[in-house]
């Protein structure tokens, strides 16, 4: 086993270690989601200004 039976890293759901890990993952999720939305909006704006010949060449 990876974690000894008698010495878990987290003893309950309100443990500071668990809350910190969950908070960090939530922040990473929000940053990644924001970056994807910005990237997709920039792509759609660039595609709106591209000529049909440029789009078909891709």
Buried (B, 14 or more C-beta within 10 A) or exposed (E): EEEEEEEEEEEEEEEEEBEEEEEEEEEEEEEEEEEEEEEEEEEEEEEEEEEEEEEEEE
